[in-house]
Amino acid sequence: MDASVKSFKRKELGMKIFRACFLTVTVLFVLFPLYWMFITSLKGERELFSDVQTFFPKEITWQYYFDPVNGIFGANSPFLSFFINSMIVSFVSMVLCLVIGSYAAYALARFKMKNNRNEKLSFLILTARMLPPIVVVIPMYLIMQNIGLLNTLWSMLIVYIGFNLPFVIWMLKAFFEEIPVELEESAMVDGSSRMRAYHSIILPLVIPGFVATSIFTVILTWNEFLFAMFLLNSTDKMTLPAGISTFITQYQTNWGALCAAATVSVIPVLFFSLLVQKHLVKGMTLGAVKG
C-alpha cells in the first residue's frame, strides 16, 4: 500500500514538473518576439545592423524613442498622431458597438420568435463578420469617396462599427442568456418597466461579459491594417498599423524606429487588459455554458 502511494505521489510530482516546464516553455515562446522587438529598439545603429545579433544590447540607447530627429517622440515624428488616432477610433467604436450591440443581443436573447428564428437571425448577423475584409475594401473605398468621408476618422468608425457589431452581438447574446429571466419578471411584477429592469438589474450582472467583449473589440480594431491602409492616405489621419508601415520604404527599413513604435503600441491594450483583468476571466466563462 505504501509503495503504491509513493508511486502515485511520484507520478503526481512528475506531472506537476512537466506542466510547469511546458507552461514555462510556452510563455517564453509567446513572449520572445515581444522581447526581441523591445531590445531591438534599444540597440544602436551599428549593433542593429551587425552580422552577429545579441540577446541583450551591448549599449542601451533610447535614440529611437526620444531623439529629436530619429525618435518616434521627436518633433518631426508623426507617431503621436498615429497613436491618438488609434485611441480615438478604437475606444469610440468599442463604446458605440457595446451600446448598440447590447440592445440587439438582449432582444435576441429574450424575445423568442417562432421556428427557432432567433438562432437563425443570430447566425445571419455573424456571417457579416465572417466575410473577408479584402472582399469589401474596394466597395467601401468607393462608398466613402462618394459620400466625402474618405481619409477621415469617420470612415474608420463606420467600418469598424459595421464589422465589429456582429461579433459584439454574438458574444453578448450568450452572456444575456445566462441571466435568469425571472429576475426581470420579478421586477416587472413590482411595477418596473422592461427597460428599467434591463438597466438596473441585468446590466450590472453582465458587466464581466461587457469587459471581455470590449477587450476583444479593442484588440480587433487596434490591430486592423487593411481598411486603415486603403481608407486613410494622409499621415495626420493614419492609425498605428498603417502609420507604422511607413517606416518601411522603397529604399530602406528603419528597424529601430519600427520596433520602438510597435513596442509602444502594445502598451495601451496591455494596460487596458490589466485594468479590467478581475472581470476578464469571469466574463470569458459567463456565457460559455448554457444551463
C-alpha positions in Angstrom: 0.0 0.0 0.0 2.8 2.4 0.9 4.6 1.6 -2.3 1.6 2.3 -4.4 1.0 5.6 -2.6 4.7 6.6 -3.1 4.4 5.6 -6.8 1.2 7.8 -7.1 2.9 10.7 -5.5 6.0 10.4 -7.7 3.7 10.4 -10.8 1.8 13.4 -9.5 5.0 15.2 -8.8 6.3 14.3 -12.3 3.1 15.7 -13.9 3.4 18.9 -11.9 7.0 19.3 -13.1 6.0 18.5 -16.7 3.2 21.1 -16.6 5.4 23.7 -15.1 8.1 23.1 -17.8 5.5 23.1 -20.6 3.9 26.3 -19.4 7.3 27.9 -19.0 8.4 27.0 -22.5 5.0 28.2 -23.9 5.3 31.5 -22.1 8.8 32.1 -23.3 7.8 31.1 -26.9 5.0 33.6 -26.8 6.9 36.5 -25.1 10.2 36.1 -27.0 9.0 38.1 -30.1 7.9 40.9 -27.8 11.3 40.8 -26.0 13.2 40.8 -29.3 11.2 43.7 -30.6 11.9 45.7 -27.4 15.7 45.0 -27.3 15.9 45.8 -31.0 14.5 49.3 -30.3 17.3 49.8 -27.7 20.2 48.9 -29.9 22.4 51.4 -31.6 22.5 51.6 -35.4 25.9 49.8 -35.6 24.8 46.9 -33.4 21.4 46.8 -35.1 22.9 46.0 -38.5 25.7 43.8 -37.2 26.1 40.3 -38.6 26.1 38.9 -35.1 22.9 39.6 -33.2 22.9 39.6 -29.4 20.1 38.8 -27.0 20.8 41.9 -25.0 22.1 45.2 -26.2 25.8 45.9 -25.6 25.0 49.5 -25.2 21.4 50.7 -24.5 20.3 53.7 -26.4 16.9 55.5 -26.4 17.6 57.3 -29.7 14.7 55.6 -31.5 12.3 56.9 -28.8 13.4 60.4 -27.8 16.0 61.5 -30.4 14.7 64.9 -31.8 15.4 63.7 -35.4 15.1 59.9 -35.4 13.0 59.2 -32.4 9.3 58.4 -32.6 8.6 61.1 -30.0 10.8 63.6 -31.9 9.5 66.9 -33.0 9.1 65.8 -36.6 7.7 62.4 -36.0 4.1 61.7 -36.8 3.9 58.8 -34.3 1.9 60.7 -31.7 -0.7 61.5 -34.4 -0.9 57.8 -35.2 -1.3 56.9 -31.6 -4.0 59.4 -30.9 -6.0 58.5 -34.0 -5.9 54.8 -33.0 -7.0 55.6 -29.4 -10.0 57.7 -30.8 -11.1 55.1 -33.4 -10.6 52.0 -31.2 -12.3 53.2 -28.0 -15.1 55.3 -29.6 -16.0 52.4 -31.9 -15.8 50.0 -28.9 -18.2 52.1 -26.8 -20.7 52.5 -29.7 -20.6 48.8 -30.5 -21.3 47.9 -26.9 -24.2 50.3 -26.6 -25.8 49.3 -29.9 -24.9 45.6 -29.7 -26.1 45.2 -26.1 -29.7 46.1 -27.1 -29.7 43.9 -30.1 -28.2 41.0 -28.1 -30.7 41.5 -25.3 -33.6 41.4 -27.8 -32.3 38.2 -29.4 -31.8 36.6 -26.0 -35.2 37.5 -24.5 -37.8 37.8 -27.3 -38.2 34.4 -28.8 -39.5 34.0 -32.4 -41.2 31.0 -34.0 -39.3 28.2 -35.7 -36.1 28.9 -33.9 -35.6 32.1 -35.9 -33.6 33.8 -33.1 -30.7 31.4 -33.7 -31.0 31.7 -37.5 -31.0 35.5 -37.2 -28.0 35.4 -34.9 -26.1 33.3 -37.3 -27.1 35.6 -40.2 -25.7 38.5 -38.2 -22.5 36.7 -37.5 -22.0 35.9 -41.2 -21.3 39.6 -41.8 -18.2 39.2 -39.6 -17.1 36.0 -41.4 -16.9 38.0 -44.7 -13.2 38.5 -45.6 -12.4 42.3 -45.4 -10.5 42.1 -48.7 -13.8 41.4 -50.4 -15.4 44.7 -49.3 -12.5 47.0 -49.0 -12.8 48.4 -52.6 -16.6 48.9 -52.4 -16.0 50.6 -49.0 -13.4 52.8 -50.6 -15.8 53.9 -53.4 -18.7 54.5 -50.9 -16.5 56.6 -48.6 -15.2 58.6 -51.6 -18.8 59.2 -52.9 -20.1 60.5 -49.5 -17.0 62.6 -48.9 -15.7 60.6 -45.9 -12.5 59.3 -47.5 -9.4 60.0 -45.5 -11.3 60.8 -42.3 -11.6 59.1 -39.0 -15.4 59.0 -39.5 -14.9 56.4 -42.3 -12.9 54.2 -39.9 -15.5 54.5 -37.2 -18.3 53.4 -39.7 -16.3 50.5 -41.0 -15.1 49.2 -37.6 -18.6 49.5 -36.1 -20.1 47.7 -39.0 -17.6 44.8 -38.8 -17.3 44.5 -35.0 -21.0 44.9 -34.2 -21.9 41.3 -35.3 -19.1 39.9 -33.1 -20.3 42.0 -30.1 -24.0 40.9 -30.6 -23.0 37.3 -30.8 -20.9 37.4 -27.6 -23.3 39.5 -25.5 -26.2 37.3 -26.5 -24.6 34.3 -24.8 -24.0 36.4 -21.7 -27.6 37.6 -21.6 -28.9 34.1 -21.9 -27.0 33.1 -18.8 -29.0 35.6 -16.7 -32.3 34.1 -15.4 -35.3 35.7 -17.0 -37.1 35.5 -13.6 -35.1 38.5 -12.4 -36.7 40.8 -14.9 -40.1 39.3 -14.5 -40.0 39.9 -10.7 -39.0 43.5 -11.3 -41.8 44.0 -13.8 -44.3 42.4 -11.4 -43.3 45.1 -8.9 -44.1 47.8 -11.5 -40.8 48.3 -13.2 -40.7 48.7 -17.0 -38.6 46.3 -19.1 -36.1 49.0 -19.9 -35.7 49.9 -16.3 -35.3 46.3 -15.3 -32.7 45.9 -18.1 -30.7 48.9 -16.9 -30.9 48.4 -13.1 -30.9 44.6 -12.8 -29.5 42.9 -15.9 -26.7 45.3 -17.0 -24.8 45.1 -13.6 -24.8 41.3 -13.8 -23.4 41.3 -17.3 -20.6 43.8 -16.7 -17.9 41.0 -16.8 -19.3 40.0 -20.2 -19.1 43.6 -21.4 -15.5 43.7 -20.2 -14.5 40.6 -22.1 -16.2 41.7 -25.2 -14.7 45.2 -25.0 -11.2 43.8 -24.8 -11.6 41.6 -27.9 -13.3 44.5 -29.7 -10.4 46.9 -28.9 -7.8 44.4 -30.0 -9.6 43.7 -33.3 -9.8 47.5 -34.0 -6.3 48.4 -32.7 -4.6 45.9 -34.9 -6.6 46.4 -38.1 -4.5 47.2 -41.0 -6.3 46.7 -44.3 -9.0 49.3 -44.1 -6.7 51.8 -42.5 -4.3 51.4 -45.3 -6.9 51.9 -48.0 -9.2 54.5 -46.5 -6.5 56.8 -44.9 -3.9 58.3 -47.2 -2.5 61.3 -45.3 -0.1 60.9 -42.4 -2.1 63.0 -39.9 -5.1 60.7 -40.3 -3.4 57.3 -40.2 -3.8 54.9 -37.3 -1.0 52.9 -35.8 -0.9 49.8 -38.0 -0.9 51.9 -41.2 1.4 54.5 -39.7 4.0 52.0 -38.5 4.2 50.6 -42.0 5.5 54.0 -43.2 8.8 53.1 -41.5 9.3 50.6 -44.4 10.2 52.5 -47.5 11.3 51.6 -51.0 14.9 52.1 -50.2 15.3 51.0 -46.5 13.6 49.8 -43.4 14.0 51.8 -40.2 14.1 48.8 -37.9 14.9 50.8 -34.8 12.0 53.2 -35.1 9.7 50.5 -36.3 10.4 48.3 -33.3 10.1 51.3 -30.9 6.7 52.2 -32.4 5.5 48.6 -32.2 6.6 48.3 -28.6 4.8 51.5 -27.5 1.7 50.4 -29.5 1.4 47.3 -27.3 1.2 49.3 -24.1 -2.4 50.6 -24.3 -4.1 47.3 -24.9 -1.9 45.6 -22.2 -2.7 48.4 -19.7 -6.4 48.1 -20.6 -6.4 44.4 -20.1 -4.6 44.6 -16.8 -7.0 47.3 -15.6 -10.1 45.1 -16.1 -8.4 41.7 -15.5 -10.6 40.9 -12.4 -13.6 40.9 -14.7 -12.0 39.2 -17.7 -11.9 35.5 -16.6 -15.4 35.7 -15.3 -16.6 37.4 -18.4 -15.0 34.9 -20.7 -16.6 32.0 -18.8 -20.0 33.6 -18.1 -21.5 32.7 -21.5 -19.6 29.5 -22.1 -22.0 27.0 -20.5 -25.7 27.2 -21.0 -28.0 26.0 -18.2 
